[in-house]
C-alpha cells in the first residue's frame, strides 16, 4: 500500500512522542536484560528498535531458527509497557551464509571481492542473498506479525551506507536487464544517451555492456549516471520485497527503513519516501564542525520534506561522541538535549538513539549510548534520563506539523550525482556544499526553509545548483515563475540533460529563455581565488561571462577577476541568476532582500544568529513555539504562553538561558 494511502494507520500504535534507542540484547546476558528494562522505565523510554543485527542470533545455522531469546526480550519489554520497532536483520548476513555463497559478496570497481566479517557484506542483486533475506523476513513476520509489543517494522539498516554499488558479474547481468527495460532493448538508444561515438566506444551487442569498472581512463558520464540509478533501484527492490512480506503478515503496522538524509550520497530519497509508511532518519553531527547545529537543522528539514510535511521519526542519533569520526569529540553538557529537541521542533514525533547500552567490544565500543560503560553514575545517563522526562512532557505536540515555509530549496539528487562526477570544469563546484551553505544562511537569519524536489506553492524558490536538468523540470520552473513565484538560480545550472549531454544552443541550455540571458563562457576560479562585486558582495569558486537579454536587468557586476565589468547578478521579471557563488556574508545580505521582495514572512523577533525558533501547529489551531539557544548568552524571543519545559509563563517575551530550550504552548492568536 503506498504511503499516501497508509497515512491514517501509520502512527496509530506507536507511542508519541517516541523516545528510546536501538537495543541489541544479543550482546548481553539475561541479568542485563532485566536491568535494561528497569532503566528504560526510569528514562521514560517507550520505543526500542530491536533485532537490526540479530540474524545470526535467530538463525545460527542454515534453516535452524531459534526465537527463544527474542521471545524473552519481547515479553520483558511488552510487560513493561515498552513498544518494539522490530527490524529485519538483513543488513548483516551471518558468516555461514557468506561462506556458503561467496558469490553474494560485493565486488569493487577494481574487481576485488570484499571479504565477509562486517555488516552489509552483500550484493543487492544477488539471488542467493535476496532469497535468504526473504526467508528470514518471512519467518520473523509469521512469528511476530501479531505480537502485541510490535507497533512497527524496520527493514534492513541504512541502505547503501557501506556498499552503495557492486560491480560483480551478477550485478552486470542485472544492470543489462535494467538498461534493456529502460531503453526498450534498443542499443541505438543506449549509444545515443551515453554518447559512445566519443572515442569509438559504440556498443554492437548487449554482452559488451558492463558496469563502469576501472579502465585505462575516464568512462562515459551517462554510463555512470545510469549505474547510480540502477544501484539505487536494486537496493529499493530489496526493501520492497521485505516490506511486502511484512505487510502480508503484519497488517496495520507501519513499515519503514532508516534514511541518512544528511549524507547526500547515492540514494534518491524522494523516490524512497514514497515507499515507506513513515519517513525515518539517522543523523550524526560532525563533532568538530562549528556549524553542526545548522547541519542538524538541514537534515531535519530534509526529513520533513521527504515526509511531505507530516511527522517523521529520528531513528538514530548519538548521546555524545561517535567512534567513526577522526576524533571522538564528546557533546557538551546540554547539547544532547538541544539536538533532540531541535529534531522535534522541526517535525519529528520520535527521537531514538544509537544505541541503548554502550557495547563492551567491537568497532562500536567507543560509540556513545544512553547507558554508558560507567552505568548510572554518569553525566550522559543522567541527561538521557532527564531528557526522557522532558520528551514525555511534550505529549500534546504529537501529530502537530511545521507549517509550510515561504522559502524552499530545490534538491535534485540526480543533478547532484552528475555534478560530482569527475572531469567537470571545477571539482570545487559541488551541489551538497552549496545547499548546506544556503540553508545555513537562512538558519542564521531565522528564516524558515523547506527542501523540495520540484516547484510548489512557496513564495521564494532557491535553486543554487542544478547542473543537470530535464525538459520537464525546466517547464515546471517556467510555470512556477509564470504564476508569480520568485526564483533564484545559481551558476552552472541547466547545462546538461539527465544523461549529461549538453543542451543544444548557448548556455544555460534549458534555462536560457526563462532567465533571459546567455552565458558566453564559464570561468572557474583558481584555488583560493575570489571575485568582488560592485554591491560589496564577494563571489567564490566560479565566474561566468554573461550576456543579458533586452529585458534582463543587471543588479550587480564583477569588479575584478576573469569576468571583470560583466554581470554577476541578473534579474528577468521575478527570476534571478547568479553568475558566481556568493560567499556566506554575501548570502546573509542577499537572502533577506529576496525574501522581502517575494513577500515571505519575517522571522520571529529574537530568532537567528544561533537562536533557533520554529513552530508546530495542531489541527485544532494550537501552536507550540520551540526556541533553542545555541549561544553563550541569554536570548529573548517574542511569544506569549507557557513554557512546557520550565513551566514559566511568558507575557510577550521569553528569556532562554544560554544553551537551553523553551517549548512554549502559545496562547491563541
C-alpha positions in Angstrom: 0.0 0.0 0.0 1.5 3.4 -0.9 2.4 5.7 2.0 -0.2 8.2 0.9 -3.0 5.6 1.3 -1.4 4.2 4.5 -1.0 7.6 6.3 -4.1 7.3 8.6 -2.7 4.0 10.0 0.9 4.9 10.5 1.1 6.3 14.0 -2.0 4.6 15.5 0.0 2.0 17.5 3.2 4.0 18.1 3.7 5.9 21.3 4.2 9.6 20.7 6.4 11.4 21.1 8.5 8.2 21.0 11.8 8.1 22.9 14.2 5.3 23.0 17.1 3.6 21.2 18.5 0.7 19.2 18.5 -2.2 21.5 20.9 -5.1 21.0 20.3 -7.6 23.8 22.3 -10.3 21.9 25.4 -8.5 23.2 24.4 -9.1 26.9 23.4 -11.7 29.4 19.9 -12.2 30.7 20.6 -10.4 34.0 21.5 -7.3 32.0 18.2 -7.7 30.1 16.3 -7.3 33.3 18.3 -4.3 34.3 17.8 -2.7 30.9 14.1 -2.8 31.3 14.3 -1.2 34.7 16.5 1.6 33.4 14.3 2.1 30.4 11.3 2.7 32.6 13.3 5.2 34.7 14.2 7.2 31.5 10.6 7.1 30.1 11.7 5.0 27.2 8.6 3.9 25.3 10.0 2.5 22.0 13.1 0.5 21.1 14.4 -0.8 17.7 15.1 -4.5 18.1 16.9 -7.1 16.0 18.8 -4.9 13.5 21.8 -7.2 13.5 20.3 -10.3 15.0 20.3 -12.7 12.0 23.0 -15.0 13.4 21.1 -15.0 16.8 17.8 -16.2 15.3 19.3 -18.4 12.6 22.6 -19.6 13.9 22.9 -22.2 11.2 21.1 -22.8 7.9 17.4 -23.4 8.4 17.8 -23.7 12.2 15.8 -20.9 13.7 15.9 -20.0 17.4 13.5 -17.3 18.5 13.7 -18.1 22.3 16.0 -15.1 23.1 13.9 -12.7 21.0 10.7 -14.1 22.6 12.0 -13.5 26.1 13.2 -9.9 25.3 9.9 -9.0 23.7 8.0 -10.3 26.6 10.1 -8.3 29.1 9.6 -5.1 27.0 5.9 -5.6 26.5 5.2 -6.3 30.2 7.0 -3.1 31.0 5.0 -1.0 28.5 7.8 -0.6 26.0 6.9 -0.9 22.4 9.0 -2.5 19.7 10.1 -1.4 16.3 11.1 -4.8 15.0 13.8 -4.9 12.4 14.6 -7.4 9.7 18.2 -8.4 10.3 19.1 -8.5 6.6 21.8 -5.8 6.8 24.2 -8.3 8.4 24.1 -11.8 6.7 25.6 -14.5 9.0 29.1 -15.8 8.2 27.7 -19.2 7.4 25.7 -17.6 4.6 28.7 -15.7 3.2 30.9 -18.8 3.2 28.2 -20.9 1.6 27.6 -18.2 -1.0 30.8 -16.3 -1.7 29.3 -15.1 -5.0 26.9 -12.9 -2.9 29.8 -10.8 -1.5 30.2 -7.3 -3.2 32.9 -6.6 -5.7 34.6 -3.2 -6.1 35.1 -1.4 -9.4 38.7 -2.7 -9.4 37.4 -6.3 -9.4 38.2 -7.1 -5.7 35.7 -9.2 -4.0 35.2 -8.0 -0.4 35.6 -10.4 2.4 32.8 -11.2 5.0 33.2 -10.1 8.6 31.4 -6.7 8.7 27.8 -5.6 8.1 26.3 -5.0 4.7 28.6 -7.5 3.1 26.2 -8.5 0.3 25.5 -7.6 -3.3 21.9 -6.3 -3.6 21.4 -8.1 -6.9 22.5 -11.5 -5.5 19.7 -14.1 -6.0 21.0 -16.1 -3.0 21.0 -13.0 -0.8 17.5 -12.0 -1.8 16.2 -15.5 -1.4 17.6 -15.8 2.1 16.6 -12.3 3.2 13.1 -13.1 2.1 13.1 -16.3 4.2 14.3 -14.8 7.4 11.9 -11.9 6.9 9.0 -14.2 6.4 9.9 -16.3 9.5 10.1 -13.2 11.6 6.8 -11.7 10.2 5.0 -15.0 10.7 6.1 -15.3 14.3 5.7 -11.7 15.4 3.3 -10.2 12.9 0.5 -10.0 15.6 2.7 -9.7 18.7 1.3 -7.0 20.9 4.7 -5.4 21.5 5.4 -4.8 17.8 4.0 -1.5 16.8 6.0 -1.0 13.6 8.7 -2.7 11.4 12.1 -1.6 10.3 13.6 -3.1 7.1 17.4 -3.7 6.9 19.6 -0.8 8.1 20.9 2.3 6.4 20.7 1.0 2.8 23.7 1.8 0.6 25.7 3.1 3.6 28.7 0.7 3.1 28.1 -0.8 -0.3 26.2 1.6 -2.5 27.3 -0.1 -5.6 28.5 -3.6 -6.7 30.5 -4.4 -9.8 30.2 -8.2 -9.8 29.1 -10.5 -12.7 25.6 -10.8 -11.1 25.3 -7.0 -11.0 26.5 -6.8 -14.6 23.7 -9.1 -15.7 21.2 -7.2 -13.6 22.5 -3.9 -15.0 22.0 -5.1 -18.5 18.5 -6.2 -17.8 17.7 -2.8 -16.2 19.1 -1.0 -19.2 17.1 -3.1 -21.7 13.9 -2.3 -19.8 14.8 1.5 -19.6 15.8 1.8 -23.3 13.3 -0.7 -24.7 16.0 -3.2 -25.7 17.3 -0.6 -28.1 21.1 -0.5 -28.3 21.0 2.6 -30.6 19.1 4.5 -27.9 21.7 3.4 -25.3 24.6 4.5 -27.6 22.9 7.9 -28.1 22.3 8.5 -24.4 25.8 7.5 -23.4 27.5 9.4 -26.2 29.5 6.3 -27.3 30.6 8.0 -30.5 33.3 9.6 -28.4 36.5 7.6 -28.5 34.7 5.0 -30.6 33.1 3.2 -27.7 30.0 2.1 -29.6 28.1 -1.0 -28.4 27.2 -3.5 -31.0 25.9 -6.3 -28.7 24.3 -6.2 -25.2 27.0 -8.6 -24.0 29.5 -5.8 -24.3 27.6 -3.6 -21.8 29.1 -3.9 -18.3 29.1 -1.6 -15.1 31.6 1.2 -15.1 34.6 -0.8 -13.9 38.1 0.7 -13.6 39.6 1.2 -17.0 42.5 3.0 -18.7 40.8 6.3 -18.4 37.5 8.2 -17.9 34.2 6.5 -18.7 31.0 7.9 -20.1 29.2 10.1 -17.5 25.9 8.9 -18.9 27.0 5.3 -18.1 27.9 6.3 -14.6 24.6 8.0 -14.0 22.6 5.0 -15.2 24.7 2.8 -13.0 23.9 5.0 -10.0 20.2 4.9 -10.9 20.4 1.1 -11.3 22.2 0.6 -7.9 19.6 2.7 -6.2 16.8 0.7 -7.8 18.4 -2.6 -6.7 18.6 -1.5 -3.1 15.0 -0.3 -3.3 13.9 -3.6 -4.8 15.4 -5.4 -1.8 13.5 -3.1 0.5 10.2 -3.6 -1.3 10.5 -7.3 -1.2 10.9 -7.4 2.5 8.3 -4.7 3.1 5.7 -6.6 1.2 6.3 -9.8 3.1 6.0 -7.9 6.4 2.8 -6.2 5.3 1.2 -9.5 4.3 1.8 -11.0 7.8 1.5 -7.9 10.0 -1.3 -5.7 8.6 -1.9 -2.3 10.1 1.6 -1.8 11.4 3.7 0.7 9.5 6.9 -0.3 7.7 10.0 1.9 7.4 13.7 1.9 6.9 16.2 4.4 8.2 17.4 7.1 5.8 20.6 9.2 6.1 19.4 12.5 4.8 22.4 14.5 5.8 24.8 12.3 3.9 23.6 13.4 0.4 25.1 10.4 -1.3 23.9 7.8 -3.8 20.3 7.4 -2.8 17.3 9.3 -4.3 15.3 9.7 -1.1 12.4 11.4 -2.9 11.8 8.0 -4.6 12.3 6.1 -1.4 10.0 8.3 0.6 7.1 7.2 -1.5 7.7 3.6 -0.5 7.8 3.9 3.4 4.9 4.4 5.7 6.8 6.7 7.9 9.9 8.6 7.0 12.7 7.9 9.5 16.2 9.3 9.5 19.6 8.8 11.2 21.6 11.9 11.9 25.0 12.2 13.4 26.7 15.5 14.0 30.2 16.1 12.8 31.5 16.9 16.2 34.3 19.3 15.1 32.1 21.2 12.7 31.4 24.7 14.2 28.2 24.8 12.2 26.9 21.4 13.4 23.7 22.9 14.8 22.8 24.3 11.4 23.7 21.0 9.7 21.3 19.2 12.1 18.5 21.6 11.1 19.3 20.9 7.4 19.0 17.2 7.9 15.7 17.6 9.9 14.2 19.9 7.3 15.0 17.5 4.6 13.5 14.6 6.5 10.3 16.7 6.9 10.3 17.5 3.2 10.6 13.8 2.4 7.7 13.2 4.7 5.7 15.7 2.7 5.3 17.9 5.9 3.9 15.0 8.0 5.5 13.9 11.3 8.6 11.8 10.8 11.0 9.7 13.1 14.5 10.4 14.2 15.6 6.7 14.2 19.2 7.2 15.3 21.3 10.0 16.8 24.0 9.9 19.5 24.1 10.9 23.1 27.7 12.1 22.7 30.8 11.1 20.6 30.9 8.5 17.8 33.8 6.3 17.1 33.9 6.6 13.3 34.9 10.2 13.2 38.6 11.1 13.3 38.3 12.5 16.8 35.7 11.1 19.1 34.8 14.6 20.5 32.1 14.5 23.2 29.0 16.6 23.1 28.9 19.4 25.6 26.5 19.2 28.6 23.1 20.1 27.3 24.0 19.5 23.7 22.2 16.1 23.6 19.0 17.8 24.8 19.3 20.7 22.3 19.9 18.2 19.5 16.9 16.1 20.3 14.5 18.9 20.8 15.7 20.5 17.6 14.6 17.4 15.7 11.2 17.5 17.5 11.0 21.3 16.7 11.4 20.5 13.0 8.6 17.9 12.8 9.8 14.7 14.3 7.4 12.8 16.5 10.1 10.3 17.7 13.7 10.6 18.9 15.7 7.5 19.3 19.4 7.0 19.9 22.0 4.5 18.7 22.3 2.7 21.0 20.7 1.8 24.4 23.7 0.3 26.1 27.3 1.0 25.1 29.0 -2.0 23.6 31.8 -3.6 25.6 33.6 -4.9 22.5 33.8 -4.5 18.7 34.3 -1.5 16.5 31.4 0.4 18.1 32.5 0.2 21.7 33.5 3.9 21.7 30.2 4.9 20.2 28.2 6.7 22.9 24.9 5.3 24.2 22.1 6.1 26.6 23.7 3.8 29.2 27.5 4.4 29.1 30.2 1.9 30.2 30.1 3.7 33.5 26.4 2.9 34.1 24.0 5.1 36.0 26.6 7.3 37.8 27.5 9.2 34.6 26.6 12.6 33.2 25.3 11.1 29.9 22.9 8.7 31.7 21.6 11.5 34.0 21.0 13.7 31.0 19.4 11.0 28.9 17.0 10.1 31.8 16.1 13.8 32.3 15.6 14.2 28.6 13.2 11.3 28.5 11.1 13.0 31.2 11.1 16.2 29.1 10.0 14.4 25.9 7.3 12.7 27.8 6.0 16.1 28.9 5.6 17.1 25.2 2.8 14.6 24.5 0.5 17.3 23.3 2.6 18.1 20.3 2.2 14.7 18.8 0.6 14.9 15.4 1.2 18.6 15.0 3.2 19.8 12.0 5.5 22.6 11.0 3.6 24.9 8.7 4.9 25.1 5.2 7.6 27.7 4.8 7.5 30.6 2.3 11.0 29.7 1.2 12.2 26.4 -0.3 15.5 25.0 -1.5 15.3 22.6 -4.5 17.2 19.4 -4.2 17.6 17.1 -7.2 19.6 14.0 -6.3 20.4 13.0 -9.9 21.6 16.5 -10.7 23.8 16.3 -7.6 25.2 13.0 -8.8 26.0 14.4 -12.2 27.9 17.4 -10.8 30.1 15.4 -8.6 31.3 13.1 -11.4 35.0 13.7 -12.4 36.0 15.9 -15.3 33.7 18.9 -14.6 35.1 22.4 -15.1 35.9 22.7 -11.4 35.9 20.0 -8.7 35.2 22.7 -6.2 31.7 23.2 -7.6 29.7 20.6 -5.6 26.0 20.6 -5.0 25.9 19.3 -1.4 28.1 22.1 -0.1 26.2 24.9 -1.7 22.8 23.5 -0.5 24.2 23.4 3.1 25.6 26.9 2.8 22.3 28.5 1.6 20.3 26.6 4.2 22.8 27.7 6.9 22.4 31.3 5.8 18.6 31.1 6.1 19.0 29.3 9.5 21.4 32.1 10.7 18.8 34.7 9.6 15.9 33.0 11.4 14.1 32.3 8.1 12.2 29.0 7.8 13.0 26.9 4.8 11.6 23.6 3.3 13.5 21.3 1.0 11.6 20.2 -2.1 12.1 18.1 -5.2 10.1 20.4 -7.5 8.5 23.9 -7.6 5.4 24.2 -5.4 3.4 26.9 -3.6 6.4 28.6 -1.9 6.9 32.3 -2.5 10.7 32.1 -3.0 12.3 29.1 -4.6 16.1 28.9 -4.3 18.0 26.7 -6.9 21.6 27.3 -6.1 22.8 24.2 -8.1 21.0 22.4 -10.9 23.7 21.3 -13.3 21.6 18.5 -14.9 18.1 19.5 -15.9 15.3 17.6 -17.7 12.9 19.5 -20.0 10.1 18.5 -17.6 11.8 20.3 -14.7 12.6 23.3 -16.9 8.9 23.6 -17.8 8.0 23.3 -14.1 10.3 26.2 -13.3 8.9 28.2 -16.1 5.3 27.6 -14.8 6.3 28.4 -11.3 7.7 31.8 -12.4 4.8 32.5 -14.7 2.4 32.1 -11.8 4.2 34.7 -9.7 6.8 32.6 -7.9 10.2 34.3 -7.2 13.0 32.1 -8.5 16.8 32.4 -7.8 19.1 30.2 -9.9 22.8 29.6 -9.1 25.6 29.3 -11.7 26.4 26.4 -14.0 22.7 25.3 -13.9 20.6 23.9 -16.7 23.7 23.0 -18.7 23.1 19.3 -19.5 20.3 16.8 -19.7 19.8 13.8 -17.3 22.3 11.8 -19.4 25.0 14.5 -19.0 24.6 15.6 -22.7 25.0 19.4 -23.2 21.6 21.0 -24.1 21.7 22.4 -27.6 22.3 26.1 -28.2 24.0 28.7 -25.9 24.4 28.2 -22.2 22.5 27.9 -19.9 20.6 25.5 -22.1 17.2 24.6 -20.8 17.0 27.7 -18.7 18.1 30.2 -21.3 14.7 31.6 -22.2 13.4 31.7 -18.6 16.4 33.6 -17.3 16.6 35.9 -20.3 20.4 35.6 -20.9 23.1 33.5 -22.4 26.4 32.6 -20.9 29.3 33.1 -23.3 31.9 31.3 -21.2 32.3 29.5 -17.9 35.2 30.8 -15.9 36.2 28.6 -12.9 38.4 30.3 -10.3 41.8 29.1 -9.1 42.1 27.6 -5.7 41.5 30.3 -3.0 40.6 32.9 -5.6 37.5 35.1 -5.1 35.8 37.9 -7.1 34.4 41.2 -5.9 31.0 42.6 -6.9 30.1 46.3 -7.1 27.5 45.9 -4.3 30.3 44.9 -1.9 29.5 41.2 -2.2 32.0 38.5 -2.9 31.8 35.5 -5.2 33.9 32.4 -4.9 34.9 29.3 -6.9 33.3 30.4 -10.1 32.5 33.3 -12.5 30.8 33.5 -15.9 30.8 35.8 -18.9 27.1 36.6 -19.2 25.3 38.4 -22.0 21.9 39.7 -20.7 18.8 39.8 -22.9 17.0 43.0 -23.7 14.5 42.7 -20.8 17.1 41.5 -18.3 18.3 43.9 -15.6 21.9 43.7 -14.3 21.7 44.1 -10.5 25.5 43.9 -9.8 28.7 43.5 -11.8 32.1 41.9 -11.2 34.7 44.5 -10.4 37.7 42.1 -10.8 38.5 38.6 -11.9 38.1 36.9 -15.3 34.6 38.4 -15.9 35.5 42.0 -14.7 32.9 44.5 -15.7 30.4 41.8 -16.6 27.1 41.0 -15.0 27.2 39.0 -11.7 23.6 39.1 -10.6 20.8 39.5 -13.1 17.0 39.8 -12.9 14.4 38.9 -15.5 11.0 39.7 -14.1 10.8 37.6 -10.9 13.7 35.3 -11.7 17.3 35.9 -10.8 20.5 34.4 -12.0 23.8 34.4 -10.2 27.0 34.1 -12.3 29.1 33.2 -9.2 28.6 31.5 -5.8 28.2 34.2 -3.2 30.3 33.7 0.0 28.4 33.3 3.3 28.4 37.0 4.3 27.0 37.9 0.9 24.2 35.4 1.2 23.4 37.0 4.5 22.8 40.2 2.7 21.1 38.8 -0.4 18.6 36.4 1.2 16.6 38.9 3.4 16.2 41.2 0.4 15.0 38.4 -1.9 12.7 37.1 0.8 11.1 40.6 1.4 10.6 41.1 -2.3 8.8 37.7 -2.5 6.5 38.7 0.4 7.9 36.0 2.7 7.1 36.0 6.4 9.6 37.8 8.6 11.5 36.0 11.3 10.1 35.8 14.9 11.6 38.6 17.0 14.8 37.3 18.6 15.3 34.4 16.1 18.6 34.0 14.2 22.3 34.2 14.9 22.3 31.0 16.9 18.8 31.3 18.3 16.7 28.7 16.5 12.9 29.4 16.5 10.3 27.2 14.9 6.6 26.5 15.3 4.5 23.4 15.2 0.7 23.6 14.7 -2.0 21.2 15.6 -5.2 20.5 13.5 -7.2 22.4 16.2 -5.1 25.5 15.8 -2.9 25.1 18.9 0.7 26.2 18.4 4.0 25.5 20.1 7.0 27.7 19.7 10.4 26.0 20.0 13.3 28.2 20.9 16.7 26.6 21.0 19.5 28.8 22.3 22.8 27.6 20.8 24.6 30.7 22.0 26.6 31.5 25.2 24.3 34.4 26.3 20.6 34.7 27.2 18.2 35.1 24.3 14.8 36.9 24.2 12.2 35.6 21.9 8.7 37.1 21.3 5.9 34.8 22.3 3.0 34.6 24.8 2.2 31.4 26.6 3.6 28.8 29.0 7.0 27.1 28.6 6.1 23.4 28.8 9.7 22.6 29.9 10.1 25.1 32.7 6.5 26.0 33.5 7.4 29.7 33.2 4.7 31.9 31.7 5.7 34.5 29.0 3.6 37.6 28.6 5.2 38.8 25.3 8.9 37.9 25.5 10.5 34.8 27.0 14.1 34.6 28.1 16.0 31.4 27.2 19.2 30.9 29.2 22.4 30.0 27.3 22.4 26.5 25.8 18.8 25.8 26.9 15.5 25.2 25.1 12.0 26.6 25.6 8.8 24.9 24.2 6.0 27.4 24.6 2.4 26.4 24.4 1.2 29.6 22.9 -1.9 31.5 23.8 -4.5 31.6 20.9 -3.6 34.3 18.4 
